[in-house]
Amino acid sequence: MINHHTLTPKEAMALLAYKLEEGGQYNTYNVDASISAIEACAVFREYLDMLPIEISKLLLELTTASRHGSISLNKILIQLSIGNCVETAAHQINSILNHNVSNKILDYKPLNEVQELSKIDKINLCLALFTTIHDVNDGLQNINKYLGSLSEEDFINAAKTKNFNGDSILHIAASDSDHRRITSILTPIDPKKRLSTIIQKNNSGNNVMHIAAMTDNLESFKAILFLIPENERLKAIKEVTNNLSSVLYLIPKERRWEIVNEKRDNEISLLDIAFRNADCLILEYISYFLPNEYQADISKLIKLSEPATSNHSSLFKNDVTLSDKNSPNMISSQCNISEIGDLPKKPQWTMPRKKKW
């Protein structure tokens, strides 16, 4: 159990916002706030009372961004005390934290006895801060502060631990346009264990690569891709969402060639890997997601690969999104279209002969 008296205001507010949203109607399916949300408010009030008056006053005066009219932390707490929506309050506190993330008052350290956090507390605090604060630099500091001393096994556990939305710190970092948080989380993990960590899905059925692709944060996507061992990258891009949307399908069409042809230092591209493995199936799979102007290039690669794969199977395995069935990029989930002949003609109906008596 975390001793709130040893927390900074940033940590205490992040935990409050996290508990409020976790205990709201969306997650509990109950119009009344959960007991945990009510308890979180009481604990935070106690925390404020423990702080020096001048520090507490400064915190209560912090406001949200003023784009749609600002609201202070003090007013949010008053509204909570009269029964206002806990989820609305959570989002408002999140806004205060993100708007004031560089304010030194949030990093004030109470002068009470220092408590060494347990592994579970470190993981939960880091997750709460990732869930509420989106600043990349703050996230990098939190990775080092809470997870830096963990063993590899505990670090992987921290990377897989999920919040009330089923999102881990990896899912959250994947939506960054800046790749530094996702790189800092994946790099300490043994390369052989990275893919199994990355393909963990959230409550919406999306893994880390899906989120980077669908949010158009392709720098983060590329960072993830090149941190996966070369021999597992082709498998990674074929992972599908719960709606059977593949990774390549989720990437904007005009950026797909860039992704499959990307090279870094001594790292070869996805196309190079498929060609080197003489894998006609994966080359055909990739080609169906690319704009027409790149089809000729892929066809040449397929032809060059064919001698080594003359006996390759005509079956694809869970390859293509069903939601793309009407697009020109749609391929059958069962057949290699290069091996399909003309479709059988529909038999013509004829009048049945009368039976002889």
N, C-alpha and C positions, 0 to 999 in steps of 0.2 A: 504494500500500500504506500503510495507516494505521500511524503510529508509535505503538504502544500506550503508550509512555513519556510521551506528552503528554496522555493521556486522563484524565478524571476517573474515580473508581471507578464512578460510575453508568454512564458510557459503556462502560467495560471490562466490567462485569457484564452490561449489556444485550447487548453483542456476544457474550459467552460464552453466555448463554442462547439467543440467536438461532442461533448456530452449532450448539449442542447439539441444539436441536429440528430444525433443518434437516438435521442428519446422522443423525437417529434413524430407527427402522425404518419409521415411518408415511410418511416422505417418501422414503426410499431403498429400501424393500421388502427390507431386509437386516437380519437379527437382530443383526449386529455393527455397532457404531458406525462411521461413516464416518471416513476419514482426517482430514477437515476438523474433525470434532468432537474427535478426539483431539488434533489440533494446537491447537485452541482452548483446551483444558484446559492444555496446556503453556505457551502464550503467557500465559494468565491467571496461572499460577503464577509465571512470570517477572516479570509485572507486580507481583504482590504482593511479591516479593523486592526489587523496586526501590524500593518505598515505604518511608518511615520506619517503624521497627518499631512505634511506638505507633499509627500510622494503620492499618497492616496488621492489628494485633491487634484494633482496634475493628471493622474490616470483617469479620473472621472470626467475631466474636461476634454479628453481626447475625442475626436469626432471622425465620422466617416468622410469619404471624399464628398465634395460639395456639388458634384455634377447634377444630382437630382435632389439637392437639399440635404444638408448634413444633419446628423443626430449624434449627440454625445453618449459616452458610455453610461453616464449617470442616468440619462433619460431612458436608455435601453433597460437598465436594471429596474427603474421605477415601473416601466411598462410590463416587465416580467412579473413584478410583485402583484400586479392587478390582473394577471391572467392572460396577457397578450401571447401571441403565437411564439413558441420557443424556436421554431425553424427560422422565422423572420429575424428574431434576435440573434440567432447563430450567424446568419448571413451578414447582419449589421456589425457584429463583433469581428467577423472575418475582414470586413471592409476597413474597420478601424486598424486592425493589425497590418494589413497590406498598405494602407495609406500612410501609416506611421512607422513602417518597419525599421527605418534608420534612426528613429527617435531613441536617444540614450535612456530615457526614463523606462522604456520597456525592458532594458537589460539590467535594471537595478537589482542588486543582490542583497537580500535581507541579511542582517548581521547575526542571524541565529546560528545555532550549531549546524555545521555542514553535514549533510547526510549523503553517503555513497548510495547511488541508485542501484537497484538490482537490474539484472539483464532484462527482465520483463518490463520494468519501468522505463529503462532506456529505450527499448524498442517501441513501447506505446507512446512515449513522449515524442520521439522522432516522427512517428506516424501521425500523431495529432498535429504537430507543427507543419508537416508536409501537406496535410489535408486542408489546413486553414491558411497557410502563408505560401504564396507562389513565387516569392523572390528567389532567384537562382543562387545569389551569393549567400543569403541566409540559409538556404537548403544545404549548400556545401559546408557551411560551418556546423550545421546540425548533424550531418553525416559523420564528420570528424569527431564532434563532441560526444555523441551518443553511441555511435557504432564503431568508432575507430579502435576501441580496445577489445572488441569482441573476437572470439575465435572464428575461424572460417565457417564452421557449422552454425554457430549462432548468428553470424553475419548473413548467411543464406536464409536462415529462418526469419531474420528481420526483413530481408528483401521480399520474402513471400507473405509476411503477415499482412492481413487485409483489414481495411476499415469497414464501416457500415455499408458502403457502396460496393464492397468487394474489391476495392482498389488497394494495391500495395504501393509502397513508395516508388517502385519501378513504373507502375501504371501512371502515377501522377507525374513523374519526371519525363515520361515519354511524350507528354503533351507540350513540353517546353520547346520553344524555337531554338533555344540555346542547349547544346548537347552536353554541357559540363556535368549536370546532376546525374544524368543517366550513365555517363561514362564513369563517374566516380563510384557509382553503386556497382556496376558490372565488373570493373577492372579487378577488384580484389578477389572476385569469385574464380575458382578454378575453371579454366576454359571448357573442360569436359562437362561441367555442371551448369554452364550458362544457359544452354538452350532449354533445359528442363525448368529453369527458373523463369525464363522469358515467356514460355508458352502457358504459364498459369493464367487462367481467365478470370475476369471480374464478373459481377452479377449480370452484366449485359452480354456476356459471352465473348468479350474481346480480350485478346492477350496484349502484351506490351507493344509488339510490332503493329498490330491492328490499330492501336490508338495513335501511334506515331504517324501511320499512313493516313488514317481518316481525318486527322487534325492538320494534315499538310505540313507537318514539321519534319521535313525530309532530312535535315541535318542530323536530327536525333535518330531518325530511321537509319541513316547511313552508319552512324556511330554504333548502333545496335547490331546491324548486319555484319560489320567488320570485326566486331568483338566475338562473334560466333565462330567457332572453328570452321575452316574452309570446307571440310567434308560434311558439315551439317547445314550449310547455308541454303542449299536447294530444298532440303526438307523444311527449313524454317519458312520459306516463302510460300509453301503449299499448305501451311496451317490455315484453317478456316474458322470463321466466327460461328456462333450458334445459328446464324441465318445462312451459313454456307458461303459467305463472301470470303474470297481468298485475299491474301495480302496484296498481290499485284492489282487486283480489281479495285481495292480501296484507295490506291495511289491515283492522283489526277492523271488522266490519260496522257497529257502532254509531257509528264515527268517520268513516265515508265521506262522509256529508252535510257534516260539518264541513270536510273537506278540499276537496271540490268547490265549496263555497260560501264559502270563506275569502277575505277581502279584506284588503289592507294599504295604508294611506296612499293613494297614487295608483294602487295596483295592483288590477286587477279580478280576479274569481274565474274558475275554470275554466268554470263555467256561463255566466258573462257573456261569456267569449271565444267559446264555442261558439254562444251565441245571437246575438252580434254578427256572427259569420261565417255565420249562418243555416245551421249545420251540423246537420241533422237526424240524420245518422248518428252523430256523436259524442254528441249528446244521448241518443239511444237506447242507445248503448254505455254511457254513464254510468248511465242509468236501471236497467239490469239488475243493477248492483252495489249499488243503494240499497235500504234497507228499504221495505216496502210503503207506509208512511205518507208517503213523498215521491214516490210514483209519479204522483199527480195533478198535483203541481207541475211535474214534468218533462213530462208530457203536454201541459200548457198551453203550455210553451215550444216543444215540437215543433210544435204546431198553429200557433202564431204564426210559426214559421220556415218552414213548408211552402210558402207562396206563392213564396218566393224560391228554393226548391229542388225544384220539381215534377219536375224531370228527374234527380233525384239517383239514383246507382247503388244497386242493392240488394245490392251485395257488400260484406261486411266484410273487412278485411285483417288476418289474424293477431291477432284481437282478444281472444279470451276463453280463459281457462285450460281445458284439457281436464280438469283435476282437479276442476272445478266442474260437471261434466256432469250430476250428479244433483240439483243444487240449483235452487231457483226462480230463481236469477239467471243461469242458463245461457242463452246465446244461440247460435245457429248461427254458425259461423265463415264461412259462405258466404251466408246469406240474411238480409235485413231481414224480421223476422217480421210487420211491419205490412203487407207486400206478399204474404204467403203466403195463398193461399186454402185451401179444404178439401183434405185429402190425397186423392189418387186412391184409389178403392175397389179392393180386391183382386179381380181377375177370378174369377168363379165357375167351378169345374171342371165340365166336361161330358164325357159319354162320347163318345169318338171314333167316327165312323161306320165301319162295316165296308167294306172295299174290294170293289168288284164285279170278279169274274173274267170 
